[in-house]
Amino acid sequence: MTKIFKILLLLVLIISCNKKNEKTKILFITTNINEMKSEPNGTYLIELAVPFYQFSEKNFEIDITSPKGGKIPIYHSGDTTSLVKSVIKSEVFKSKTQNSLKATEINPEEYLAVIIPGGYGQFWDTHKNKDILQIISEIYELGGVIGTIGHGTATLIDVKLKSGAYLVKNKTMTSFPSWNEKNIMKQSNFGKLLPYDMETELKKRGANLKVYNHAKKINYEIIDSKNRLVTASFANSGKFVADEVLKLISKME
């Protein structure tokens, strides 16, 4: 009986260790910048709330990180829906957005994917935060999936892999279009307040970039399944990005 007991104990320990090593989490990258041009800013609500809902519905645990940690600023343009309103009332959403983690508190081995919702702050703090860039790189190189929405793609510009190559190099992807920034976006003074043009920088780093074609009205939502990257041009693509990331995750299992 003693020998059998030892074997059973060993099996329990093995199963327990395997469960501890299972990846079960999704990491959202957010900004601490709370204003631009004296107007509220931060993470754009629908780009955060919609994918947050999609992953929560599939019972994934969600963590949110930001350069400073703590409460993150969130803003919107009155485009909230009944779904979004229900999400922001949930205790889990409130807790996660009021207590975001610093990158130094993140264990990359726990995460299946990184989601980067838009918000102009991504052009300043997350994009230049070495700890956040490192976490994105590590999760990706451990086999994780990356999904970005609108201006959130700006955070990927300076992410480098262990090889020294930019993560976006040779990846088929999209971003918020320069044309729209320069012709529509009053808050950024039509792009003049931004420290760089996202399209230009992504192309410099070797991305195979496909952007919104204003003449043909093509709204790009791109899945580069080979490279585990899902990107979308605009804020209303949060569901698309989350759904496609979930599909890529399911192929990993």
N, C-alpha and C positions, 0 to 999 in steps of 0.2 A: 504493500500500500504506500509505503514511503516513497518508493521509486516512481509510482504512478502520480503521487501528489507533486513530486518535484517536476515531472514532465508537464503536468497541468499548470503549475505555477509559471514555468518557463514560457508556455504558450500564452498565458495571460499577459505576461510582461512584454512579449513580442508584439501582441495585438495592441497593447496599451501604447507602446513606443511608436508603432505605425500610425495610430490615431493622432498622436501628438504631432507627428510630422506631416499630416495631411494639410493641404492648403485649403482654407475655407473662407478667406477674406477677400474683400475688394477694397482698394485704397483710392480715395478721392483726393486730388491735389487742388488746394484752394489758396486764395490770396488774402493778405491782411490789409491791402490798400483799400481805404474806405471812401475815397473821393477822387474826382478828377474834374478840373474846371469848376471847382466849388459845388459840384453836384454829387449826390450819393453814388458810390460805386462799390466794388467788391466782386463777389461771384454772382453771375446772372441767375436769378432764381430758377427759371424753368430748366436751365441746363444742369442744375444740381438736383432739383426735386424730382424730375421725371426719371432719370436713371437711378436715383436713390430708391424710388418706388419699385422700379423693375427688378433690381437686385434683391430688395427686401422681400418681394413677393416670391422669389425663388429661394428664400431662406438663407441667403448669404449674409454673413456679418460684414458690416461696413465700418471702416475707419476713415476719418478725415484728417489730413495733415495740412499744415500751413507753416510758413517760415517762423512765425513767432509763437504758434500754438494758441490755445485759448479760443475765445469767441471770434468767429469770422464774420465780416460784413457781407450782407447779401442785399441785392437790390433788384428791382424789376420795373417794367414800364407799363404796369397795369394789365399785363397780359396773363394774369393768373387764371387757371381753370379750376373746376371743382376738384379735379384730381390733385392739383398742386396745393390747393387750400387744405385738403384733407391731409396731405403729407406734412405740411408745415405745422399742423396741429399735433402731430404724433409726438409722443414723449421721446422716442428713439431719435427722431430727426432733431428735436430741440436739444437733446443731450449731446449729440455728435457735433452739431454746429456751434454749440456754446463751449465745447471742450475739445477743440481740435488738438491733435498731437503734433509735437515737433518731429522733424524727420529723424532725429537722434533717438526717438522712442519707438521707431518702427523696426520690426524684424522682417526683412524682405522675403524670408523663406516662408512666411505665413500667407502670402498674397498670390491670388490667381491672376489678378488684373489691376491695372491702373486706369482710372478715369479722370480726365482733366476737363472740367467744364469751363466755359468762357467767363470773361470779366476782364476789364482793361488792366487790372492790377497784375495779371499774368505777364505783362510786358516789362514789369519792373522787379517785383520781389521774388516770385517763384522762378522766373527765368534766370536769375542770377544767384539763386541760393544753392550753394555747392552741395549741401546735405540732401536737399530735395532732388537735385539732378542725379546724385549718386544713387539714391533710393530707386528712382525710375530705372536707371541703368541696371541695377542689380536685379530688380524684379523681372525686367525684360530678359536678362541673360540667364535667369533661372527658369525661363520658359513661359513667363507671364505674357498676357495680352495687354495691349495699350489701346485706349479709346479716347479721342479728343473731339471737342465740340467748339466750333467757331473760333473765338479769340484764344481759347484754351490751348490751341496748337502752338502758340508762341512759346510755351514752356519747353517744348521739345527741341527748340533751335540749338541749344548748346549742350544737350545731353550726349555724352560720349560713352562708347563701349570700352571694354578692357583693351581692345586692340588700338584704341586711340581714334577710331573712326567715329564720325557722327552717327547717332542712331538713325537719323532720317535718310542717310545716304543710300541711294538706290531703292528707297521705299516708294511705292506708288501711293499718293496721298493727296489731300486737299487742305485748304485752310480758309479762313475768312478772306474774301476777295479784296484786293487793293482797290478795285474799281468802286466797290460799294463803300469802302472806307472814305475814299476821296470825294465821292459824289453824294453820299447819303448821311454819313455819321456826324451829326452836329456836335455830339458830346466830345469827340476827339478833335474838334475843329477841323473836320474832314481829313483826319490823319496827321495834322501838323503838330499835335501835342504828343504824338507817339515817338518813342526813341528810335524806332526803326520800322521799315516796311517788312511785314512778315513774309510776303511772297518772295521778295528779293533775297532775304536771309535764308529761307529754306532752299531756294535754288542754288545759292552759293555753297550750301552744305551738301549738295548732290541729290536732293529729293527729286523724284519724278512727280512733279507737281501738276495737278489738274484743278483749275479753279473755275468758279462760276463764270459762264459765258453770258454776258449781258445781252448780246445780240440774239443768241439762240435760246436764252432763258433756261439754260441747263444748270440745275442745282446739283452739285456734286456731293454724293455720299459714297465713300469709297471703302471697300474691304480689300485689304492686301492680306489674304489669308495665309499665304506662304510666310510672310514676315510678321504675322500676328499683330496687325495694325489696322484700326478702324478709325476713319476720320470723316468729319462732316463740316460743311461750310457754315451753316447757320444754326441759330439757337433752337429752332423747332425740331432739331434732329436728335434730341436726347434719347427718345425711345428707340430710334433706329440704331444708334451707337450701342446702347445697352443690349438690345436684342442680338445684334451681330457679335458682340463680345461674348455673350452667353453661348452662342453657337460655337464659337471658337474654343471656349472653355470646355464645352461638352466633348469636343474632339480630342481634348487632352486627357480625358479620364479613361 
